[in-house]
Amino acid sequence: MQRYYFDHNATTPVSPAVLAAMVPCLGEVYGNASSIHHFGQMAKQQLEQARRQAATLVHCGPQEIVFVSGGTEADNLALLGAVRVFNKRDKHVVTTAIEHPAVLNTCTQLEREGVAVTYVPAGPDGVVEPDEIRRAMRTSTVLVSVMHANNELGTVQPIAEISRISRAAGVALHVDGVQALGKLPVDVYALGVDLYSMSGHKIYAPKGVGALFVRKGALIASILFGGHHERERRPGTENVPGAVAFGCAAECVGSDLDAESARLAALRDRLEQGILARIDSAGVNGARANRTPNTTNIYFAGIEGEALVIALDLRGFAVSSGAACSSGAVEPSHVLLAIGLPPERARASIRFSLGRTNTAEQVDALIDAVAESVKHLRKISPVVPAHA
């Protein structure tokens, strides 16, 4: 059976160029980048080259890039580090209800430590209003954290406007950029952010490597304790092969960003139009908002999203429902609930996320598979779909 991958927001395949850069590094560049001998300095050169490549993609200085193990660690370092650095009793954080669990669960930990957290809601289009951020801020606010692009809807948040609000109040802004990097142009200085999280496996590098942009002069405490690596922001011997892979991936996605984004947007639109033309009682969640070019989230009334994911997998197509299993029960997406969708519609929603290997022919085959699967599931389902 031919298999096609439409779940690039979950992870991406490692690109041939990245693999070609990383594999020799695993075998030949085995020195510790902190060592002063030849082998160590060879590793150091590779590490700093990767740092320059990452910095170029987001338009910052290489010294402002901190290599970490991935997006989750980047988010943890940003939130915990930026809040704990303040030695005062009353501290407050503003974030949104549609953040990734890497941010939401870190905020939960901060609440355990006595930090007050406000979770700003998103509108029905999946976008947070900057004025809602403004209203949520207090004199005790020490950090605002808002994702650049949502992982389930693809909706792009108004970061530059939010930055103007936080900057006027003298409050640091962290942005989870994991789902925006490589899909949208990112200029951290134009956006006005202080901290920006990135993940390698979302841009065709392997899992286990990421980066955090820390603006020069931004206050941040280390959350790990050890040596003086990464300018004392992240201790531990650096993952040089991982950093090399991240740097190569950053250079590759940056080299044709505009053209690839346009190609993916056309494929996404083709997918949406094809599905909506073939299937009634279906619609796009967050369709009116500015979205990343590769992402669409579509609901199919009268079915369970998990059942459609399985049905499509049996036909050779990998997609995602965005739902999480907890104690054996499938819960509706917190993002879809946060934008006001009823639980039954949230459970009936599927995320399709395209990538570099997808073609128009694959999209057309996916449309056929979705139409056939939905027809079959509705036929055997006890739920009568309500017309959208």
N, C-alpha and C positions, 0 to 999 in steps of 0.2 A: 504493500500500500504506500502510495506517495503521501508524505506528511508535510504540512505547511505550518509555519510558526507565526501567530498573530498575538503574541504576548510579550512584546518587547519592553513594556513598562515594568514587567516583573524582572526580567533580566535579558541581556542580549548575548548572542553568540560571540565568542572571541574572534575578532577579524584576522584574516591571514597576515596583514601587515603587523598587527600587534603581536601575534604569535611569533612572527619572524624576528621581531625586536627582542622579545622576552626570552625565548628558548636559549640563544647563545649566552645571554646574561646569566641564566641559571647555571650553566656549565663552566663559564669562563670568568665571570665577575663575582667571585665568591668572597672577596675581602670584606672586612668590616669598614664601613665608610668613615668610622671615627679613627681608624688606624693611620699612622703617618707613613707607613712603608708603601712600597709600590702597589701592592695588591689593594690596600686600603684606599689609596689615592685614586686608583682606577675606578673603584666602586663609587668614591665621592664624586668623580667627574660625571659618571653616569647618572647619579642621583641629582646633581645640580642641573644637568641638561634636561632631565625630566621636569624639574621644578620650573625651569624657564618655559618649557612647552606648556605646562599647565597654566602658568601665569599669563602667557600670550592669549590663551583661549578666553580668559575672563578679564583681560586688560588690567593687570595689576603688576606690582613688582615681584620678582621671584622670592625675595625675602619675606613676602606676605603669604606664601603658600606653606601650609603645614601638612605633611603626609600622615594619613591615619589609615585605619583598617577598612573604612567604608563610610557610607552615609550615616549609619546609626551612630558610630563613634564621633563623627564630625558634629552631628546634632547634639550629642551628649556633651562634648567638649565646649561647644558654643554656649549652650544654655547653662550647664552647671558652672562652667568656668567664668562666664560673664556675670552670673548672679553671686557666686560665692566670693568673688574678688571684693565685693562690697562688705565691709565689716560694720554693718549696722543692723539694728533690730528689725525695723519695718522695711520689707522689700516686697515689691509687686511686679509681676510679669503679665504682659498682655500677649495672648496668642489667639488662634482661631479654632473653631470647632471642627474644621475640615483638615487639620494637619495630619501628617503621617504618625503612626504610633511611636516612632522614634522621638518625636517631639512631644506628643501627648503624654506618653508614659514617663518621659523625663520631667515634664511639668508636674505630674503626679508625685514624683520623688521630691521635687522642690516643695510641694505642699506639705509633704511629710516633715520637711525640714523647717516648716513654719513660714514659708514664702506664700503670699497671696497670689493667686492666678485668676485672671479673667479670660474666659473663652468667648471670643466675639463670634456671633453667628454669621453665616454667609447668606446671601440672598438666594432666591430660587434659581438664579442662573449660575450659582456656584462661585460667585465673586463677592469678596468682602468689600464693603464700603469704607473708604478711608476715614470718613467722619465717625464711623462706629469705633474705629481704633482711637481716634481723638477723644471720643466720649468716655472710652474705657480707661484712659490714662489717669494716673493720680500723681500727687507730688512724690509718692514713694516708689513710683515705677522706675525700675532699673534696666528693663529689657523689653523690647517688642520682638516677637518671632512670628513671621508670616511666610508661608511657602511661596515660591515663585510660580510653580505650576502644579496643579493637583494631579495626583497619580491616578485617580479613577476617572475624573471628568476631563482632564487636560486643560481646565480653565486656568487662565493666566491672571494673576493678581496684580493690582496697581501698585507695584513696589515703589516706583519713583515718588508717587503721591504720598504713600505711607511714610517714606523716608523723610520727606519734607516736614511732616508732622512730628516724627520722633526726633529729628535733628533740632527743630525749633524748641523742643522741650529738653534738649540735652540728654536724650535717652538713646542707648545703643540699639541698633536694628540687626537682628539675625534673620537670614533668609535661607530656608531649605531649598536649595537649587537642584536637588537630585534629578527631578523629572524635567527640568528646563534645559540643563546643560546638554549641548549637542543638538538641541531641537530649536532653541531660540538664540539669537545673539545675546551675549551676556557681557556687559561692561559694568563691573562692580562699582566703579567710581561714578559713572553716569547714573546708575541706579541709586547711589548714595547709601550703600549698605556697609556695615562694619564687619559682619561675619557672613560667610556664604559657604554652605555645605555642598560637597560634590561626591559622587560615587563612580568608581571605575566600571563596574559591571553593567551600568546603564548606557555606557558609551563604547561598548565593544571591547573592553578590557576584561580581565578575569575578576572574579569575586575576591574580596579580601584586601582591596586597596581603595582609598579615597583621599580626599583632601579637604582642608578647611582654609578658606581665605580669611586672614585676620588683618584688618586694616592697620597700617602702621600707626602706632600710638593707642590702639584699642586696648582696653584693660581686660585681661583674661587670666584666670588662675588655672594651673594644671590640675587635671582630675586623676592623673596617674603619677606615681612617684618612683623615681629611679635616676637614670643618668641625665646628662645635659643635652640630649638630642633635640633636633628640631627647634633650636633657639630656646630650649627649656620649656617648650610648650607641650611636647609629647615625648616622654622618655621611652627608651627601648631601641634596640638596634634596628635601623631602618630596613624595610623590605625593599631592597634595591631592585630586584627583578619586577616586583609589583609596581614600583614607582616608574620604572622604565616603560612598562606596559601602559600605565596611565598616561604618561607623557606622550607616547606614540599615539594612543587613542585620541588624546586631546588635539594633537596636530592634525590627525586624519579627519576628525569630524569638523574641525575648523576650516579645513581647506576647501570644502564644497558645501558649507552650511546652507547658503541661500538656495542653491540649486536642489539639494537633497530635500530641504524643507518644502520647496514648491512641489517636487515630485510626490512626496508623501501626502501633502495636503490634497493633491488631485486624486490620489488613490483613496484617501479617506472619504472624500466627497463622493467618489464613484461607489464606494461601499455603502455609504449611507443612502444614497439615492436608489441604488439597486435593491437594498433591503426594504426600504419604505415603499417602493413601487410594487414589490412582490407580496408584502405581508401587511395585512390590516391590523389595527389595534397595536401599533408599534410607534415608537417615537424616540427622538434623541434627547437625552438628559443634558442640560447645559448648552444646548445648541446655539443660543443667542449670544453667548459670551465669546470673547477672544480665547481661542484654544491653541494648545500645541498642535502642530500639523499632523501628527501621527495618531492621535487618540480620538476615539468616539465611544460613547457609553449609550447603549440602546436598550430600551425596555420592550418586552414582548408580553402583553397582557395575557393572563391565563396560564402562564407556565412558571416553573421554578427555574431560576437561573442555573443552579447547580446541575439540574437535569439536562439543560441545554449544553452546558459545558461538557458533560459526559457524552451526550449524543454527538456533538461535533468532534470530540476526540476519537470516537469510534469511526468517524468518517475521515479522520486524518488531519483535523484542524485544531490547533492549540489556541484557546482563548481563556478569558478569566471572568469570573462572576464578581470579584471584588469582595466576596463574603468570606468570613473567617469562621472556622469551626471552634466551638468552645464547649467542652464537656459533652461532645457528641451532637450538639445542636447547632444548626446553621443559623447564624445571626445575620440580619440585613446589614448592609454597609453603613457604617457610622457617617460617612460622607453624604450618602444619598438621603439618609434620615435628617442630617443637619441642614440640607437645603429644602427640607419640607416635604419630601416624598413620603407617601404612606408606606408602611412596611411591606405590603403586598407588591407594590410597584418596585420598591428597592430590591426585593427578592427576585423580581422578574427581569432584572437588568444585567446586561453583559457588557464587559469592556473588551474592545478590540484595539490593540495597539500595534501599529505597523512599524517596519524597519527596513534596513537597506536591502535585504534579500527578497522582499515582497515585490511582486509584479502585478500588472493589470490582469493577467491570466489567472493568477492565484486569487485575486480579489473576486473575479467573476465566479470561480469555482466555489469560493467561500459563500457568496450570495446564494448560489444554488443549494449548498449544503445547509445553510441557515433556513432557507425557505422550506426545504423538505423536512428538516428536523422539527421546526416549529409546527408545521402541519401535523406531523405524527404525534408530537407531544400534546397538542391541543385535542387531538382526536381521542387520546387515551386519558386525558386529564379530566377530573371531576369538576374543575373550575371552569366556569363559563366566562370567557374574556369580555370585559366591558370595552366598548369602543373608545378609542383615544380621542 
